[in-house]
Each structure stands twice: as C-alpha cells, then as structure tokens.
Amino acid sequence: MTIKTAFLFPGQGSQSIGMGEDLYNNSSVARELLDSVSETTSIDFKELMFKENDKLALTKFTQPAILLTSMMAYKTFENEMSLKPTYALGHSLGELSALASVGALDINDAVALVNKRGSLMAKACEAQEVGMLVALGLSDEVVEDICEDARAQDRSVWAVNYNSDGQIVIAGIKSDLIEIEPTLKEAGARRAMLLNMSVASHCPLLESAVEPFKAELEKVLKGDFLAPVISNVTAKPYSTKEETLELLPKQLVMPVLYKQSIQNIDEEIDCYIEFGNGNVLKGLNRKLTKKPHLNISDMTSLEKSIKALQEL
C-alpha cells in the first residue's frame, strides 16, 4: 500500500472510564498486551481503565492508561493491516506513544516510563496550586502578549499548547490563570475556561522533572526508528536516539507545537490515523487539514478505518 499516512496519538485529557475495553474483549492482541503490561508494572489496568475509580484522574495513572489504550489500538490495527507511516506524532504525552509505535520504545517500558513521568510532573507541582486554561477565539500573538504582560507583573502563566487556530492552552499558577481570565475575555476570547488538570504541563514550573525524566528515558530508549517522529518542541522530524534524548525532556518545559506540526507535514500526507480513546485530535485536525482523518478506538472504528484505507 502506497498511502502516505501520519499516525497520531492523543495526550492527557483523552481518558475516560471504559477506554480500551471493547478492544480487550474482542482482540487477543489487545488483551495479551494489557495483561502483560499489568503484570510488568504491577498496575491493574483492567481495574484502572474499565471500572469507576478515582485513580484515573491522577496524572501518574492517567498517562500510562492513555498510552496503553493507544498501543492496544495500534497493535490491533497492525495485526490486521501492514502499513508503515510516513510520520508518527502525538500531542504531549502522545509523543511517547508515537515513539513506541515506531519501535524506539518497548511498549512495556513506555508504560512504565510515563508512569514515572507522571509522578515526576506531580512532584514538581506539589508545592503550588497549578492548573491549565484553554482560550478560544484569540490569535496566538494576542494570547502570548497577554501572558507576557502578566509575567511582567510577577504572574506565572505561559502559552503552552498550540492546538489549532483560535485554540491555545495556558499553564501556570492557578490563581494567576484565574486573574487573566477577564483580560482574555476583554481581548475577544469566546471562552476562557480552567481545565481539570492537576499539573501545569510544558512550562518552566516543571524544570525539576527534566533531568530525572531524561535519566529514566536513557535507560530504555532504543536507536532504531521504523519512521520519523515529529517533535512537539520543534514541529520537525527526528529519528535518532541522540535527538530523542535532547528533545523529549525539553518537551516537559516547552510548548506543544501541535498545530505547527500538522501544518509542516500536511502536503506530504494522504491520510491521518489516530490511535486511542475518543477522537480529540480529529477535532483539532478539522481546523488544520482537509485530508481524511480516521480514528481507531474500538473494533467498530477499526473495521471502518481499514475499509476506508482500502478505498483510498
């Protein structure tokens, strides 16, 4: 098959109770993967992902559950259809899923790594009440200027997730985020809303997590890439162990350039395939590209996606 595809992987915020359950019940590949990872990490992922609980909201559990769900979807697809991507990329945490999909990380290692990543992020934020806020309807430049002005007044707020035109996420100290809400609305924001997040991702408040995460990454990272991965930090491809060790730890304290990543590769791509719970990235891509966007989160969407690919 000569279709040029980009494999996409969602990040934190895509989780929900029941994610991956249909794959687990109907795909031996997905079932064996979840059971193997549960045994390796000593985390009961069936309990965490399929039953009502409070743990899924904690970032150290949210992150491995999201990555595992993405890998269950990806491995089930791979078992049905041989298709090498032109690029793999993810949103924030999803970049680690992308690395696992191209063979740079073993899946068991990747799940354990993001569990540690989540713990490091939580520890970096535990002394302060932090949060994240989404602003809709403003240009990147307006949001950046508002954040810069706020920092000049000793407020800790940064533009961190460039999701699509008119959608940008700000991270920082929660009280400072609340203080800039009226300014955002006065500037014309359709909405400025705090997100249900216990960490402040992709900003300097996570600086203490960078080196410990890099040390953990170096233990498990491989040098072989089946396809290039697009960096959240640069919006450009990389495909070596050395580049990964340089870029991925920086991702903790630097903005996610998702919008720019899609814009940079769109001319080379025929189709996007999103692996994981829900269709968060499909919603973002609707504003970024006219190319087909498929999502694989359960057996029904898997069958629809395979059929759609065969018709391209």
Solvent accessible surface area in square Angstrom, and as a share of the most:
residue,aa,sasa,rsa
1,M,121,0.54
2,T,132,0.77
3,I,23,0.12
4,K,109,0.46
5,T,0,0.00
6,A,0,0.00
7,F,1,0.00
8,L,0,0.00
9,F,0,0.00
10,P,1,0.00
11,G,6,0.06
12,Q,45,0.20
13,G,51,0.49
14,S,9,0.06
15,Q,54,0.24
16,S,54,0.35
17,I,59,0.30
18,G,27,0.26
19,M,4,0.02
20,G,5,0.05
21,E,64,0.29
22,D,58,0.30
23,L,0,0.00
24,Y,22,0.08
25,N,92,0.47
26,N,87,0.45
27,S,8,0.05
28,S,60,0.39
29,V,38,0.22
30,A,0,0.00
31,R,85,0.31
32,E,118,0.53
33,L,22,0.11
34,L,1,0.00
35,D,63,0.33
36,S,47,0.30
37,V,0,0.00
38,S,23,0.15
39,E,147,0.66
40,T,84,0.49
41,T,29,0.17
42,S,105,0.67
43,I,24,0.12
44,D,84,0.44
45,F,0,0.00
46,K,91,0.39
47,E,82,0.37
48,L,7,0.03
49,M,0,0.00
50,F,28,0.12
51,K,116,0.49
52,E,151,0.68
53,N,47,0.24
54,D,129,0.67
55,K,109,0.46
56,L,11,0.05
57,A,68,0.53
58,L,89,0.44
59,T,4,0.02
60,K,78,0.33
61,F,28,0.12
62,T,0,0.00
63,Q,0,0.00
64,P,0,0.00
65,A,0,0.00
66,I,4,0.02
67,L,0,0.00
68,L,0,0.00
69,T,1,0.00
70,S,0,0.00
71,M,0,0.00
72,M,0,0.00
73,A,0,0.00
74,Y,16,0.06
75,K,63,0.27
76,T,4,0.03
77,F,2,0.01
78,E,73,0.33
79,N,98,0.50
80,E,104,0.47
81,M,20,0.09
82,S,108,0.70
83,L,20,0.10
84,K,139,0.59
85,P,12,0.07
86,T,40,0.23
87,Y,25,0.09
88,A,0,0.00
89,L,1,0.01
90,G,0,0.00
91,H,20,0.09
92,S,13,0.09
93,L,1,0.01
94,G,0,0.00
95,E,2,0.01
96,L,0,0.00
97,S,0,0.00
98,A,0,0.00
99,L,0,0.00
100,A,10,0.07
101,S,6,0.04
102,V,2,0.01
103,G,30,0.29
104,A,0,0.00
105,L,3,0.02
106,D,55,0.28
107,I,24,0.12
108,N,32,0.17
109,D,49,0.25
110,A,0,0.00
111,V,0,0.00
112,A,32,0.25
113,L,5,0.02
114,V,0,0.00
115,N,34,0.18
116,K,91,0.39
117,R,4,0.02
118,G,0,0.00
119,S,45,0.29
120,L,38,0.19
121,M,4,0.02
122,A,40,0.31
123,K,138,0.59
124,A,19,0.15
125,C,4,0.02
126,E,130,0.58
127,A,95,0.74
128,Q,80,0.36
129,E,121,0.54
130,V,10,0.06
131,G,3,0.03
132,M,4,0.02
133,L,0,0.00
134,V,13,0.07
135,A,0,0.00
136,L,37,0.19
137,G,31,0.30
138,L,11,0.05
139,S,54,0.35
140,D,23,0.12
141,E,112,0.50
142,V,56,0.32
143,V,0,0.00
144,E,66,0.30
145,D,81,0.42
146,I,18,0.09
147,C,1,0.01
148,E,102,0.46
149,D,85,0.44
150,A,4,0.03
151,R,89,0.32
152,A,86,0.67
153,Q,114,0.51
154,D,136,0.71
155,R,67,0.25
156,S,30,0.19
157,V,0,0.00
158,W,50,0.17
159,A,12,0.09
160,V,0,0.00
161,N,14,0.07
162,Y,18,0.07
163,N,10,0.05
164,S,0,0.00
165,D,85,0.44
166,G,18,0.17
167,Q,39,0.17
168,I,1,0.01
169,V,6,0.04
170,I,0,0.00
171,A,0,0.00
172,G,0,0.00
173,I,31,0.16
174,K,68,0.29
175,S,64,0.42
176,D,19,0.10
177,L,0,0.00
178,I,87,0.44
179,E,90,0.40
180,I,6,0.03
181,E,33,0.15
182,P,72,0.46
183,T,60,0.35
184,L,0,0.00
185,K,109,0.46
186,E,147,0.66
187,A,47,0.37
188,G,47,0.45
189,A,12,0.09
190,R,172,0.63
191,R,127,0.46
192,A,6,0.05
193,M,69,0.31
194,L,54,0.27
195,L,60,0.30
196,N,149,0.76
197,M,39,0.17
198,S,71,0.46
199,V,0,0.00
200,A,0,0.00
201,S,8,0.05
202,H,3,0.01
203,C,1,0.00
204,P,66,0.42
205,L,32,0.16
206,L,0,0.00
207,E,105,0.47
208,S,82,0.53
209,A,1,0.01
210,V,17,0.10
211,E,116,0.52
212,P,55,0.35
213,F,1,0.01
214,K,68,0.29
215,A,52,0.40
216,E,39,0.17
217,L,0,0.00
218,E,94,0.42
219,K,147,0.62
220,V,41,0.24
221,L,9,0.05
222,K,94,0.40
223,G,44,0.43
224,D,112,0.58
225,F,34,0.14
226,L,108,0.54
227,A,4,0.03
228,P,44,0.28
229,V,0,0.00
230,I,1,0.00
231,S,0,0.00
232,N,2,0.01
233,V,16,0.09
234,T,53,0.31
235,A,3,0.02
236,K,128,0.54
237,P,70,0.44
238,Y,5,0.02
239,S,50,0.32
240,T,54,0.31
241,K,66,0.28
242,E,125,0.56
243,E,64,0.29
244,T,0,0.00
245,L,24,0.12
246,E,95,0.43
247,L,21,0.10
248,L,3,0.01
249,P,3,0.02
250,K,80,0.34
251,Q,2,0.01
252,L,1,0.01
253,V,27,0.15
254,M,76,0.34
255,P,42,0.27
256,V,0,0.00
257,L,40,0.20
258,Y,1,0.00
259,K,15,0.06
260,Q,47,0.21
261,S,0,0.00
262,I,0,0.00
263,Q,93,0.41
264,N,84,0.43
265,I,4,0.02
266,D,28,0.14
267,E,174,0.78
268,E,80,0.36
269,I,2,0.01
270,D,68,0.35
271,C,0,0.00
272,Y,0,0.00
273,I,0,0.00
274,E,0,0.00
275,F,0,0.00
276,G,1,0.01
277,N,26,0.13
278,G,37,0.35
279,N,80,0.41
280,V,72,0.41
281,L,1,0.01
282,K,70,0.30
283,G,30,0.29
284,L,14,0.07
285,N,2,0.01
286,R,168,0.61
287,K,113,0.48
288,L,25,0.12
289,T,17,0.10
290,K,203,0.86
291,K,66,0.28
292,P,55,0.35
293,H,23,0.10
294,L,27,0.13
295,N,25,0.13
296,I,0,0.00
297,S,23,0.15
298,D,46,0.24
299,M,42,0.19
300,T,81,0.47
301,S,21,0.14
302,L,4,0.02
303,E,112,0.50
304,K,138,0.58
305,S,3,0.02
306,I,27,0.14
307,K,127,0.54
308,A,30,0.23
309,L,1,0.00
310,Q,120,0.54
311,E,123,0.55
312,L,107,0.53
